[in-house]
Amino acid sequence: MKSVLETVMNPSGVWLNGAVSQMFQLMAVVCLACVVLKAIQLYWRRQKLLKIFKSFPGPPTHWLYGHLQMLQQEDELDNTASWAEQYPHCHPIWVGGFLVFLWINHPEYAKAVFIGSDLTSSFALCTSIGQGLLILHGPKWFQRRRLLTPGFHYDILKSYVTMMADSVRVMLDKWEQLITQDNSMELFEHVSLMTLDSIMKSAFSYQSNCQTDSDNLYIQTVMDLSLMVHLRVQTPLHHKNLIYWLSSQGRRFRKACRLAHHHTDKVIRGRKEFLKDERQLEKIQRRPGLSDEDLRAEVNTFMFGGHDTTASGISWLSYCLALHPEHQQRCREEITEILGDRDTMTYTTMCIKETLRLYPPVPSIARELSAPVTFVDGRTLPKGLTTCLSYSLQVFDPLRFSPENSAGRHSYAFLPFAAGPRNCIGQQFAMNEMKVALALTLLRFELSPDPAKPPIKIPQATLRSKNGIHLHLRKLQ
């Protein structure tokens, strides 16, 4: 301890210690004031949301956790389907205590949302994959959509069918080597590699050999990104970019994005080399088009969404037909007849649509309202709030989509590819690929389920199975 004499002789030390103490006290007061201010803001935000959603009854909710405890991956789809029965028009879902979505279950409500909405909110949290067509809104989205639409013309898509078939045959050849009489086989990963191979061949003229590459990092990266986007949506604190990028999840997300970008850049370089060889690159570059950054964003969007969603659709379609051998056989007979003198796949298309209804590759479609919306019953939501289109669960019945049963259906009752001006630009590409994959598969194999390994549905960016999709495959003679 300093003596009085030392203190008198060195008063600056006392002053310095006092100044440091005061500085820390001031910082503590400022931090406390910020916390109190934020708490007040959150309180008033919650009160405002409670007032807005007062006219929309919904399932009981915890004041802090909201419905998060009932939205765990394995339970989410069953719970939302149950709530849809209790609240057939719509109901709120709280993600924590301060973020709420209006969950839409009725086609008239869906119609109002698609007309009065803009941004796909859930994907707005993953803009590191690029500001592509899925994320953009307003005039820039309109300009980009108009620029890209000609690439999905019927004649162009028709030319892709042969390349799709080549990719499917590579997958089926692998299956012939892998199947055994006693053991089932997990399909989802094989189908994902096939759809990735297909989109790279057809859309980008890129020969990847990804189906025969035993260690394909891109597929795992896409699966990781899909899970991380879903987890971020369900973690309210991670909606703030600063918090998310400083978290371990945010760092993992950035790393996965870098790996995805590396793959995308390689595809773009390959396409440019191809065009250079064909002497088309200069001609294309002289036209008004996309910058390198915009090009990467769109390639990311089509690579990420174009193969993963279609893989989900094909995998669940195979599972549905394995569960229902009578529908599988009817599809097989129709496909066989097409090889003769028929040129339509009416019943097969009905089965595809019924699968997309029961197992939608994108299990929920989020929309942020760009203007206030008034629903058919007079209830309203203000601009800026977010809605989600729901997932439903019923018996597999392809006849729902027969011409006579479809005639009176509400135009917004079946929306696997969304609706309105922001509908999926690649929907016909996906339908063509599902038809080609199913036709070639059913001509070569009989599918049956594995009762010991039923799939466990989990909603991420696309609908997946926690334990994969396991089927028995029997080679047809």
C-alpha positions as CSV (number, residue, x, y, z in Angstrom):
1,M,0.0,0.0,0.0
2,K,1.3,3.4,-0.9
3,S,2.1,5.8,1.9
4,V,0.5,9.3,2.2
5,L,3.9,10.8,1.3
6,E,4.1,8.7,-2.0
7,T,0.6,9.8,-2.9
8,V,1.4,13.4,-2.3
9,M,4.6,13.1,-4.3
10,N,2.8,11.3,-7.2
11,P,-0.7,12.6,-7.5
12,S,-1.0,11.6,-11.2
13,G,-1.3,7.9,-10.3
14,V,-4.4,8.6,-8.2
15,W,-5.9,10.7,-11.1
16,L,-5.1,8.0,-13.7
17,N,-6.7,5.2,-11.6
18,G,-9.7,7.4,-11.0
19,A,-10.0,8.2,-14.7
20,V,-9.8,4.5,-15.7
21,S,-12.4,3.6,-13.1
22,Q,-14.7,6.4,-14.4
23,M,-14.3,5.2,-18.0
24,F,-15.3,1.7,-17.1
25,Q,-18.2,2.9,-15.1
26,L,-19.3,5.1,-18.1
27,M,-19.0,2.1,-20.5
28,A,-21.0,0.0,-18.1
29,V,-23.8,2.6,-18.0
30,V,-23.8,2.9,-21.8
31,C,-23.9,-0.8,-22.3
32,L,-26.8,-1.1,-19.7
33,A,-28.6,1.7,-21.5
34,C,-28.2,0.0,-24.9
35,V,-29.6,-3.3,-23.4
36,V,-32.5,-1.5,-21.8
37,L,-33.2,0.4,-25.0
38,K,-33.1,-2.8,-27.1
39,A,-35.4,-4.6,-24.6
40,I,-37.9,-1.7,-24.9
41,Q,-37.7,-1.9,-28.7
42,L,-38.3,-5.7,-28.6
43,Y,-41.2,-5.2,-26.2
44,W,-42.9,-2.7,-28.4
45,R,-42.2,-4.8,-31.5
46,R,-43.9,-7.8,-29.8
47,Q,-46.9,-5.7,-28.8
48,K,-47.2,-4.4,-32.4
49,L,-47.1,-7.9,-33.8
50,L,-49.6,-9.2,-31.2
51,K,-52.0,-6.4,-32.2
52,I,-51.5,-7.2,-36.0
53,F,-52.1,-10.9,-35.5
54,K,-54.9,-10.6,-33.0
55,S,-57.5,-11.4,-35.7
56,F,-55.5,-14.5,-36.7
57,P,-56.0,-17.3,-34.1
58,G,-53.3,-20.0,-34.0
59,P,-51.7,-22.8,-31.9
60,P,-50.6,-21.9,-28.3
61,T,-47.2,-20.2,-28.2
62,H,-44.5,-19.6,-25.6
63,W,-43.7,-15.9,-25.1
64,L,-40.0,-16.4,-25.6
65,Y,-39.5,-19.5,-27.7
66,G,-42.7,-19.1,-29.8
67,H,-43.3,-22.4,-31.7
68,L,-39.7,-23.3,-32.1
69,Q,-39.9,-26.3,-29.8
70,M,-42.7,-27.7,-32.0
71,L,-40.7,-27.0,-35.2
72,Q,-37.8,-29.4,-34.7
73,Q,-36.9,-31.0,-38.0
74,E,-38.6,-34.4,-37.4
75,D,-41.8,-32.9,-36.0
76,E,-42.2,-29.8,-38.1
77,L,-44.1,-31.2,-41.1
78,D,-46.5,-33.3,-38.9
79,N,-47.2,-30.3,-36.6
80,T,-47.8,-27.9,-39.4
81,A,-50.1,-30.4,-41.1
82,S,-52.0,-30.8,-37.9
83,W,-52.3,-27.1,-37.5
84,A,-53.6,-26.8,-41.0
85,E,-56.5,-29.0,-40.1
86,Q,-57.3,-26.9,-37.0
87,Y,-56.9,-23.5,-38.9
88,P,-57.9,-24.2,-42.5
89,H,-57.4,-20.7,-43.7
90,C,-54.2,-19.5,-42.0
91,H,-52.5,-19.1,-38.6
92,P,-49.4,-17.4,-37.2
93,I,-46.2,-19.2,-36.4
94,W,-43.8,-17.5,-34.0
95,V,-40.0,-18.1,-34.5
96,G,-39.0,-16.9,-31.0
97,G,-40.9,-14.2,-29.3
98,F,-40.3,-11.4,-31.8
99,L,-40.5,-12.9,-35.3
100,V,-43.8,-14.2,-36.7
101,F,-45.0,-15.6,-40.1
102,L,-48.6,-16.0,-41.3
103,W,-48.9,-19.7,-42.4
104,I,-51.2,-20.0,-45.4
105,N,-53.4,-23.0,-45.8
106,H,-56.2,-21.8,-48.2
107,P,-55.9,-21.2,-52.0
108,E,-57.7,-17.8,-51.8
109,Y,-55.2,-16.6,-49.2
110,A,-52.4,-18.0,-51.4
111,K,-53.7,-16.1,-54.3
112,A,-53.7,-12.8,-52.4
113,V,-50.1,-13.4,-51.2
114,F,-48.7,-14.2,-54.6
115,I,-50.3,-11.2,-56.1
116,G,-49.1,-8.9,-53.3
117,S,-45.7,-10.3,-52.4
118,D,-42.2,-9.9,-53.7
119,L,-39.1,-11.3,-52.0
120,T,-38.6,-15.0,-51.1
121,S,-37.7,-14.2,-47.5
122,S,-36.1,-17.5,-46.3
123,F,-33.5,-17.3,-49.1
124,A,-32.8,-13.6,-48.4
125,L,-30.8,-15.0,-45.4
126,C,-28.4,-16.8,-47.7
127,T,-27.4,-14.1,-50.1
128,S,-23.7,-15.2,-50.0
129,I,-24.7,-17.7,-52.7
130,G,-25.3,-14.6,-54.9
131,Q,-28.0,-12.1,-55.8
132,G,-29.6,-14.4,-58.3
133,L,-33.1,-14.6,-59.8
134,L,-34.4,-16.2,-56.6
135,I,-33.3,-13.3,-54.3
136,L,-33.7,-10.3,-56.6
137,H,-36.9,-8.2,-56.6
138,G,-38.2,-5.0,-58.2
139,P,-37.0,-3.7,-61.6
140,K,-33.7,-5.7,-61.5
141,W,-35.6,-8.9,-61.0
142,F,-37.9,-8.1,-63.9
143,Q,-34.9,-7.3,-66.2
144,R,-33.1,-10.5,-65.2
145,R,-36.2,-12.7,-65.6
146,R,-36.8,-11.2,-69.1
147,L,-33.2,-11.9,-70.1
148,L,-33.2,-15.5,-68.9
149,T,-36.7,-16.6,-70.0
150,P,-35.7,-17.4,-73.6
151,G,-33.3,-20.0,-72.4
152,F,-36.3,-22.1,-71.1
153,H,-38.1,-22.1,-74.5
154,Y,-39.8,-25.4,-75.3
155,D,-37.5,-26.1,-78.3
156,I,-34.4,-25.6,-76.2
157,L,-35.7,-27.8,-73.3
158,K,-36.6,-30.5,-75.8
159,S,-33.0,-30.6,-77.0
160,Y,-31.9,-31.4,-73.4
161,V,-33.9,-34.6,-73.2
162,T,-31.1,-36.8,-74.8
163,M,-28.5,-35.4,-72.3
164,M,-30.9,-36.0,-69.4
165,A,-31.4,-39.6,-70.6
166,D,-27.6,-40.1,-70.8
167,S,-27.2,-39.0,-67.2
168,V,-30.0,-41.2,-66.0
169,R,-28.5,-44.3,-67.8
170,V,-25.2,-43.7,-66.0
171,M,-27.0,-43.8,-62.7
172,L,-29.0,-46.9,-63.6
173,D,-25.9,-48.7,-64.7
174,K,-24.3,-48.0,-61.3
175,W,-27.4,-49.4,-59.6
176,E,-27.2,-52.6,-61.6
177,Q,-23.7,-53.1,-60.1
178,L,-24.7,-52.1,-56.6
179,I,-28.1,-53.9,-56.0
180,T,-28.3,-57.1,-54.1
181,Q,-31.3,-59.4,-53.4
182,D,-31.4,-58.9,-49.7
183,N,-30.3,-55.3,-49.1
184,S,-32.0,-52.1,-50.0
185,M,-30.2,-49.1,-51.6
186,E,-30.2,-45.5,-50.6
187,L,-31.3,-43.5,-53.6
188,F,-31.1,-39.8,-52.7
189,E,-27.4,-39.3,-53.1
190,H,-27.3,-41.2,-56.4
191,V,-30.2,-39.1,-57.8
192,S,-28.5,-35.9,-56.6
193,L,-25.4,-36.7,-58.5
194,M,-27.4,-37.6,-61.6
195,T,-29.4,-34.3,-61.6
196,L,-26.2,-32.4,-61.0
197,D,-24.6,-34.2,-64.0
198,S,-27.7,-33.5,-66.1
199,I,-27.9,-29.8,-65.4
200,M,-24.2,-29.3,-66.0
201,K,-24.4,-31.1,-69.4
202,S,-27.5,-29.5,-70.6
203,A,-27.5,-26.0,-69.2
204,F,-23.7,-25.4,-69.2
205,S,-22.3,-27.9,-71.7
206,Y,-19.9,-29.1,-68.9
207,Q,-18.8,-32.7,-68.7
208,S,-18.3,-33.3,-65.0
209,N,-18.1,-37.1,-64.6
210,C,-19.5,-36.3,-61.1
211,Q,-21.5,-39.6,-61.1
212,T,-18.4,-41.7,-61.4
213,D,-16.3,-39.5,-59.1
214,S,-16.5,-41.2,-55.7
215,D,-15.7,-38.1,-53.7
216,N,-17.9,-35.3,-55.0
217,L,-17.5,-32.4,-52.6
218,Y,-20.1,-30.2,-54.2
219,I,-23.1,-32.4,-53.4
220,Q,-22.1,-32.5,-49.7
221,T,-21.6,-28.7,-49.8
222,V,-25.1,-28.2,-51.2
223,M,-26.5,-30.5,-48.4
224,D,-24.6,-28.5,-45.8
225,L,-25.8,-25.2,-47.2
226,S,-29.4,-26.4,-47.2
227,L,-29.2,-27.4,-43.6
228,M,-27.5,-24.2,-42.5
229,V,-30.0,-22.0,-44.2
230,H,-32.8,-23.9,-42.4
231,L,-31.1,-23.6,-39.1
232,R,-30.5,-19.9,-39.5
233,V,-34.1,-19.3,-40.2
234,Q,-35.0,-21.0,-37.0
235,T,-32.4,-19.1,-34.9
236,P,-33.7,-15.6,-34.5
237,L,-30.3,-14.2,-33.3
238,H,-28.7,-15.4,-36.5
239,H,-31.0,-13.2,-38.6
240,K,-28.6,-10.3,-37.7
241,N,-25.7,-10.5,-40.1
242,L,-23.1,-9.3,-37.6
243,I,-24.0,-11.9,-35.1
244,Y,-24.3,-14.7,-37.7
245,W,-20.9,-14.0,-39.4
246,L,-19.2,-14.0,-36.0
247,S,-20.7,-17.3,-35.0
248,S,-19.3,-20.7,-35.7
249,Q,-22.3,-21.5,-37.9
250,G,-21.7,-18.3,-39.9
251,R,-18.1,-19.2,-40.5
252,R,-19.1,-22.7,-41.6
253,F,-21.6,-21.1,-44.0
254,R,-19.0,-18.8,-45.5
255,K,-16.6,-21.7,-46.0
256,A,-19.3,-23.8,-47.7
257,C,-20.2,-20.8,-49.9
258,R,-16.5,-20.5,-51.0
259,L,-16.5,-24.2,-51.9
260,A,-19.7,-23.8,-53.9
261,H,-18.3,-20.7,-55.6
262,H,-15.2,-22.6,-56.6
263,H,-17.3,-25.2,-58.3
264,T,-19.4,-22.6,-60.0
265,D,-16.3,-20.7,-61.3
266,K,-14.9,-23.9,-62.7
267,V,-18.2,-24.5,-64.6
268,I,-18.2,-20.8,-65.9
269,R,-14.6,-21.1,-67.1
270,G,-15.4,-24.3,-68.9
271,R,-18.4,-22.8,-70.6
272,K,-16.4,-19.8,-71.7
273,E,-13.7,-22.0,-73.2
274,F,-16.4,-24.0,-75.0
275,L,-17.8,-20.8,-76.5
276,K,-14.4,-19.5,-77.4
277,D,-13.8,-22.7,-79.4
278,E,-17.1,-22.2,-81.1
279,R,-16.2,-18.5,-81.8
280,Q,-19.4,-17.4,-80.0
281,L,-18.0,-15.7,-76.9
282,E,-17.3,-12.3,-78.5
283,K,-20.7,-12.2,-80.2
284,I,-22.4,-12.9,-76.8
285,Q,-20.3,-10.4,-74.9
286,R,-21.3,-7.6,-77.3
287,R,-24.9,-8.1,-76.3
288,P,-26.3,-6.4,-73.2
289,G,-26.2,-9.1,-70.6
290,L,-24.8,-10.1,-67.2
291,S,-21.6,-9.0,-65.5
292,D,-19.2,-11.7,-64.2
293,E,-20.7,-11.2,-60.7
294,D,-24.3,-11.5,-62.0
295,L,-23.3,-14.5,-64.1
296,R,-21.9,-16.3,-61.0
297,A,-25.0,-15.5,-59.0
298,E,-27.3,-17.0,-61.7
299,V,-25.2,-20.1,-62.2
300,N,-25.2,-20.6,-58.4
301,T,-28.9,-20.2,-58.4
302,F,-29.5,-22.7,-61.2
303,M,-26.9,-25.2,-59.9
304,F,-28.0,-25.0,-56.3
305,G,-31.8,-25.0,-57.0
306,G,-31.9,-26.7,-60.3
307,H,-30.4,-30.0,-59.3
308,D,-31.3,-30.3,-55.6
309,T,-35.0,-29.7,-55.9
310,T,-35.4,-32.0,-58.9
311,A,-33.4,-34.7,-57.0
312,S,-35.9,-34.4,-54.1
313,G,-38.8,-34.7,-56.5
314,I,-37.4,-37.8,-58.3
315,S,-36.4,-39.5,-55.0
316,W,-39.8,-39.0,-53.4
317,L,-41.6,-40.1,-56.6
318,S,-39.6,-43.3,-56.6
319,Y,-40.6,-43.9,-53.0
320,C,-44.3,-43.2,-53.6
321,L,-44.4,-45.6,-56.6
322,A,-42.6,-48.2,-54.5
323,L,-45.3,-47.9,-51.8
324,H,-48.0,-48.2,-54.4
325,P,-47.1,-51.0,-56.9
326,E,-50.5,-50.7,-58.7
327,H,-49.7,-47.1,-59.7
328,Q,-46.1,-48.1,-60.5
329,Q,-47.2,-50.9,-62.9
330,R,-49.8,-48.6,-64.6
331,C,-47.0,-46.0,-65.2
332,R,-44.7,-48.8,-66.6
333,E,-47.4,-49.9,-69.0
334,E,-48.0,-46.4,-70.2
335,I,-44.3,-45.8,-70.7
336,T,-44.0,-49.1,-72.7
337,E,-46.9,-48.0,-74.9
338,I,-45.2,-44.7,-75.5
339,L,-42.3,-46.6,-77.0
340,G,-44.8,-47.9,-79.5
341,D,-47.3,-45.4,-80.9
342,R,-48.3,-43.1,-78.0
343,D,-46.7,-39.8,-77.3
344,T,-48.2,-38.7,-74.0
345,M,-47.5,-39.6,-70.4
346,T,-50.9,-38.7,-68.9
347,Y,-51.0,-41.1,-66.0
348,T,-47.3,-40.8,-65.2
349,T,-47.7,-37.0,-65.1
350,M,-50.6,-37.4,-62.7
351,C,-48.4,-39.5,-60.4
352,I,-45.6,-36.9,-60.6
353,K,-48.0,-34.1,-59.6
354,E,-49.5,-36.1,-56.8
355,T,-46.0,-36.7,-55.4
356,L,-45.2,-33.0,-55.7
357,R,-48.3,-32.3,-53.7
358,L,-47.5,-34.7,-50.9
359,Y,-43.8,-34.3,-50.9
360,P,-43.1,-30.8,-52.3
361,P,-39.4,-30.3,-53.0
362,V,-39.6,-26.9,-51.5
363,P,-41.7,-27.6,-48.4
364,S,-42.6,-24.0,-47.7
365,I,-42.5,-20.9,-49.8
366,A,-41.9,-17.6,-47.9
367,R,-43.1,-14.3,-49.2
368,E,-42.5,-10.8,-47.9
369,L,-45.4,-8.5,-48.5
370,S,-44.4,-5.6,-50.7
371,A,-47.8,-3.9,-50.1
372,P,-50.7,-4.3,-47.6
373,V,-52.9,-7.4,-48.3
374,T,-56.6,-7.8,-47.7
375,F,-57.8,-11.4,-47.7
376,V,-61.1,-12.6,-49.0
377,D,-62.6,-12.6,-45.5
378,G,-61.6,-9.0,-44.8
379,R,-58.7,-9.6,-42.6
380,T,-55.5,-7.7,-43.5
381,L,-51.7,-7.7,-43.1
382,P,-49.5,-4.7,-43.5
383,K,-46.6,-4.3,-45.8
384,G,-43.3,-5.9,-44.7
385,L,-44.7,-9.0,-42.9
386,T,-43.8,-12.5,-44.1
387,T,-46.1,-15.3,-45.1
388,C,-45.4,-19.0,-45.7
389,L,-47.4,-21.3,-48.0
390,S,-48.0,-24.6,-46.3
391,Y,-47.4,-28.3,-46.7
392,S,-50.3,-30.8,-46.7
393,L,-50.6,-34.5,-46.0
394,Q,-53.2,-36.8,-47.5
395,V,-53.5,-40.3,-49.2
396,F,-51.6,-40.8,-52.4
397,D,-54.2,-40.6,-55.2
398,P,-53.0,-39.6,-58.7
399,L,-56.6,-39.4,-59.9
400,R,-56.8,-36.0,-58.1
401,F,-55.1,-34.8,-61.3
402,S,-57.3,-36.4,-63.9
403,P,-58.9,-33.9,-66.3
404,E,-62.3,-34.2,-64.7
405,N,-61.0,-33.8,-61.2
406,S,-58.8,-30.9,-62.1
407,A,-61.4,-29.0,-64.0
408,G,-63.0,-27.4,-60.9
409,R,-59.8,-27.0,-58.8
410,H,-58.8,-23.6,-57.6
411,S,-55.9,-22.3,-59.6
412,Y,-53.9,-21.6,-56.4
413,A,-54.7,-25.0,-54.7
414,F,-51.6,-26.7,-56.2
415,L,-48.4,-24.7,-56.3
416,P,-45.3,-26.9,-56.4
417,F,-43.6,-24.3,-58.6
418,A,-45.2,-21.2,-57.0
419,A,-47.4,-19.0,-59.0
420,G,-47.8,-15.5,-60.5
421,P,-44.9,-13.6,-62.1
422,R,-42.4,-15.2,-59.8
423,N,-43.2,-18.7,-60.6
424,C,-40.3,-21.1,-61.0
425,I,-38.5,-20.4,-64.3
426,G,-37.2,-24.0,-64.5
427,Q,-40.5,-25.8,-63.8
428,Q,-40.7,-27.4,-67.3
429,F,-37.0,-28.4,-67.1
430,A,-37.8,-30.2,-63.8
431,M,-40.9,-31.9,-65.1
432,N,-39.1,-33.1,-68.2
433,E,-36.2,-34.5,-66.1
434,M,-38.6,-36.3,-63.7
435,K,-40.4,-37.9,-66.6
436,V,-37.2,-39.1,-68.3
437,A,-35.8,-40.4,-65.0
438,L,-39.0,-42.2,-64.0
439,A,-39.5,-43.7,-67.5
440,L,-36.0,-45.2,-67.8
441,T,-36.0,-46.4,-64.2
442,L,-39.3,-48.2,-64.5
443,L,-38.3,-49.9,-67.7
444,R,-35.3,-51.4,-66.0
445,F,-36.3,-51.9,-62.3
446,E,-39.2,-52.8,-60.1
447,L,-39.2,-50.7,-57.0
448,S,-40.4,-51.8,-53.5
449,P,-40.0,-50.1,-50.1
450,D,-37.7,-51.3,-47.3
451,P,-40.0,-51.6,-44.2
452,A,-37.0,-51.6,-41.9
453,K,-35.9,-48.1,-43.1
454,P,-38.9,-45.8,-43.7
455,P,-37.8,-42.3,-44.6
456,I,-38.0,-39.6,-42.0
457,K,-39.1,-36.3,-43.6
458,I,-37.1,-33.2,-42.7
459,P,-37.7,-29.8,-44.2
460,Q,-34.6,-27.8,-45.2
461,A,-34.2,-25.6,-48.2
462,T,-35.5,-28.8,-50.0
463,L,-37.5,-31.7,-48.6
464,R,-35.1,-34.5,-47.5
465,S,-35.1,-37.7,-45.5
466,K,-33.0,-37.7,-42.3
467,N,-32.0,-41.3,-43.0
468,G,-32.1,-41.3,-46.8
469,I,-34.6,-43.0,-49.1
470,H,-34.0,-46.8,-49.1
471,L,-35.7,-49.0,-51.7
472,H,-35.3,-52.5,-53.0
473,L,-34.6,-52.7,-56.7
474,R,-35.3,-55.8,-58.8
475,K,-33.8,-55.9,-62.3
476,L,-36.5,-56.6,-64.9
477,Q,-35.8,-59.1,-67.6
